[in-house]
Amino acid sequence: MNAIRSLVLACVAALAAGDALAQAELRAPLPQPVKIKQGMLNVPALSPLWLLPEEAAKYNIQIEMVMFQRFSDARTALVSGDLQLAAFGPQDISLALGQGAKSLLGVAGLGQGNDCLLVRKGEDVKDWKDMADKRIGIGAGSISWLKFAAGVQENGLNYNALKIVNIVGGGGNYIAALQRKEIDMAVVWQPFCAQAIVDGYGAYATLDHNHTKTVGGQIAVLAVNRPFMEQNRDAVQRLVVSYVDSLELARKDVGRWARIYAEKAGLPAPVAAEAIRTTQLDATLPLETIKRISKFLSDNGVITRDVSGEVADNYTYDFLAKATGKTPEQLGLKQ
């Protein structure tokens, strides 16, 4: 029995040593510097990515941030190879596939939250059925709209029967329309809800559209340019390690996260703090949810064909599994 026990302990020790060696190799600097361009938006949920250049520099990777106003523009730049790395909506790779682009590869998730339903202070929308007589400001194609449209469908409402007001432009146009009483509810995202709440004229609706079966609360995915990945696997692995570490740093020090976002977005500290409050950072990549999103987009005419069967070929757990020591199943393969 002692011999068997000693053998088991030796095997456990050997496995632990092997894992430690593998992690040490993942965290070794690249022998030659690699320069990349990362697409970035001043969205609160993405603001931990401002930590990424410092983390990646530990591995001999130099990151140049390129600012964008819209996820769709960052997606286009990543498709073309003008960028090597970007985070955008969980629907964006599916949208690219619908346009015939196959040069994007999703490598990690980001978390949940960020999107919000905003009403005027003193008013409320408590249930999906309460929206029948409400004028609802939306921007078709945004992840917040996608969550809303999925919720409408799942709760048996007719989207076309609702009083939909299409709003063009940034989130500031939504809260301006709410102030002018042109709409009764805005299907929007942070920091615009936070701005309205801190300024005293807005309130979160009781109804929360971050809990649909189709979309859940997903915010974004981290993606790389596939040709870049094929030529620079070691660099991509260290980028994902750096990304996971950046999310963890933000989770552990929410005050620092809020200060970074306030500085980069030029927002007052109370607005920045409120904007990140409801976001849960998590690198889990829920593949089945992304497939459901893809099917929903095609069923509702947002993309011209169903690409849900192609989704799995455009995401990988290889880098995230090595960075976290978790299995693809633990990281969302069947979620």
Residue pairs with C-beta under 8 A, 6 or more apart in sequence:
19 325
22 322
23 325
26 237
26 238
26 241
26 322
26 323
27 58
27 59
27 238
27 241
28 59
29 58
29 59
29 60
30 59
30 60
30 61
30 234
30 235
30 238
31 60
32 60
33 60
33 61
33 62
34 60
34 61
34 62
34 232
34 235
35 61
35 62
35 63
35 64
36 61
36 62
36 63
36 64
36 84
36 85
36 228
36 235
36 239
37 63
37 64
37 65
37 66
37 82
37 83
37 84
37 85
38 49
38 52
38 53
38 63
38 64
38 65
38 66
38 83
38 84
38 85
38 86
39 66
39 68
39 74
39 77
39 78
39 83
39 85
39 86
39 87
39 88
40 46
40 49
40 50
40 65
40 66
40 67
40 68
40 74
40 86
41 67
41 68
41 69
41 70
41 71
41 74
42 67
42 261
42 264
42 265
43 114
43 189
43 190
43 220
44 114
44 190
44 191
44 194
44 261
44 265
44 272
44 275
44 276
44 279
45 110
45 111
45 113
45 114
45 190
45 219
45 220
45 276
45 279
45 281
46 87
46 110
46 220
47 250
47 257
47 260
47 261
47 264
47 265
47 276
48 246
48 247
48 249
48 250
48 257
48 260
48 281
49 87
49 243
49 246
50 65
50 260
50 261
50 264
51 246
51 249
51 250
51 260
52 63
52 239
52 242
52 243
52 246
53 62
53 63
53 65
55 242
55 243
55 245
55 246
55 249
56 62
56 63
56 238
56 239
56 242
57 63
58 242
59 235
59 238
59 241
59 242
61 235
61 238
61 239
61 242
63 85
66 77
66 82
66 83
68 74
68 77
69 170
71 88
71 89
71 92
71 143
71 220
72 88
72 92
72 95
72 141
74 83
74 86
74 87
74 88
75 86
75 88
75 92
75 93
75 95
75 96
75 104
77 83
77 86
78 84
78 85
78 86
78 88
78 103
78 104
78 223
78 224
78 225
79 96
79 101
79 103
79 104
79 225
80 103
81 103
81 225
81 227
81 228
83 225
84 224
84 225
84 228
85 222
85 223
85 224
85 225
85 239
86 222
86 223
87 110
87 220
87 221
87 222
87 223
88 220
88 221
88 223
89 142
89 143
89 146
89 219
89 220
89 221
90 109
90 143
90 215
90 218
90 219
90 220
90 221
90 289
90 290
90 293
91 143
91 146
91 293
91 294
91 297
92 104
92 221
92 223
93 104
93 106
93 221
93 223
93 290
93 311
93 314
93 315
94 290
94 293
94 294
94 297
94 303
94 307
94 308
94 311
95 297
95 302
95 303
96 102
96 103
96 104
97 294
97 303
97 307
97 310
97 311
97 314
98 297
98 298
98 303
98 304
98 305
98 307
99 303
102 226
102 314
103 225
103 226
103 227
104 223
104 224
104 225
104 226
104 314
105 223
105 224
105 225
105 226
105 229
105 314
105 315
105 316
106 221
106 222
106 223
106 285
106 290
106 314
106 315
106 316
107 221
107 222
107 223
107 224
107 236
107 240
107 285
107 315
107 316
107 319
107 320
108 221
108 222
108 240
108 243
108 244
108 283
108 285
108 319
108 320
109 218
109 220
109 221
109 222
109 282
109 283
109 284
109 285
109 286
109 332
110 219
110 220
110 221
110 222
110 247
110 281
110 282
110 283
111 217
111 219
111 220
111 247
111 279
111 280
111 281
111 282
111 283
112 210
112 216
112 217
112 218
112 219
112 279
112 280
112 282
113 210
113 217
113 219
113 278
113 279
113 280
114 189
114 190
114 219
114 278
114 279
115 143
115 144
115 147
115 187
115 188
115 189
115 190
115 209
115 210
115 217
115 219
116 144
116 188
116 189
116 190
116 193
116 204
116 278
117 125
117 148
117 185
117 186
117 187
117 188
117 204
117 205
117 207
117 208
117 209
118 174
118 175
118 178
118 185
118 186
118 188
118 192
118 193
118 196
118 202
118 203
118 204
118 205
119 125
119 178
119 184
119 185
119 186
119 202
119 203
119 204
119 205
120 178
120 179
120 181
120 184
120 201
120 202
120 203
121 200
121 201
121 202
121 203
122 203
123 184
123 203
124 203
124 205
124 206
125 131
125 134
125 184
125 185
125 205
125 206
125 207
126 205
126 206
126 207
127 206
127 207
128 151
128 152
128 155
128 157
128 207
129 155
129 157
130 207
131 157
131 162
131 185
132 161
132 162
133 163
134 162
134 163
134 184
134 185
135 163
135 165
135 182
135 183
135 184
135 185
136 148
136 162
136 163
136 164
136 165
136 183
136 184
136 185
136 186
136 187
137 165
137 167
137 174
137 177
137 178
137 182
137 183
137 185
137 186
137 187
137 188
138 145
138 148
138 164
138 165
138 166
138 167
138 187
139 145
139 166
139 167
139 168
139 174
139 187
140 166
140 302
141 302
142 187
142 189
143 189
143 215
143 218
143 219
143 220
144 187
144 188
144 189
144 209
145 187
146 215
146 293
146 296
146 297
147 209
147 210
147 212
147 215
147 217
148 187
148 209
149 159
149 296
149 300
150 209
150 212
150 213
150 214
150 215
150 296
151 209
151 212
152 159
152 162
153 159
153 214
153 296
154 212
154 213
154 214
165 177
165 182
165 183
167 173
167 174
167 177
167 183
167 186
171 188
171 189
171 191
171 192
172 192
174 183
174 186
174 187
174 188
174 192
175 186
175 188
175 192
175 193
175 195
175 196
175 202
177 183
177 186
178 184
178 185
178 186
178 196
178 201
178 202
179 201
185 205
186 192
186 193
187 209
190 274
190 275
190 276
190 278
190 279
191 265
191 267
191 271
191 272
191 274
191 275
193 202
193 204
193 274
193 275
194 271
194 272
194 274
194 275
195 202
195 267
195 271
196 202
196 203
197 203
197 204
197 274
198 268
198 270
198 271
198 274
210 216
210 217
211 217
213 292
214 289
214 292
214 293
214 296
215 289
215 292
215 293
215 296
216 286
216 289
217 280
218 286
218 289
218 290
218 293
219 279
221 285
221 290
221 315
222 240
222 243
222 283
224 236
224 239
228 236
229 236
236 319
237 319
237 322
237 323
239 319
240 319
240 320
240 322
240 323
241 322
241 323
243 283
243 323
244 283
244 320
244 323
244 324
247 281
247 282
247 283
249 256
250 256
250 257
250 281
251 281
254 276
257 276
258 269
258 272
258 273
258 276
259 269
259 272
261 267
261 272
261 275
261 276
262 268
262 269
262 271
262 272
262 273
265 272
267 275
283 320
283 324
283 331
284 331
284 332
284 335
285 315
285 317
285 320
285 331
285 332
286 332
286 335
287 311
287 312
287 315
287 332
287 333
287 334
287 335
288 333
288 334
288 335
289 332
289 335
290 311
290 315
291 308
291 311
291 312
292 308
294 303
294 306
294 307
294 308
294 311
295 306
295 308
297 303
298 304
298 305
298 306
298 307
298 308
299 306
317 328
317 331
317 333
320 326
320 331
321 327
321 328
321 331
324 331
327 333
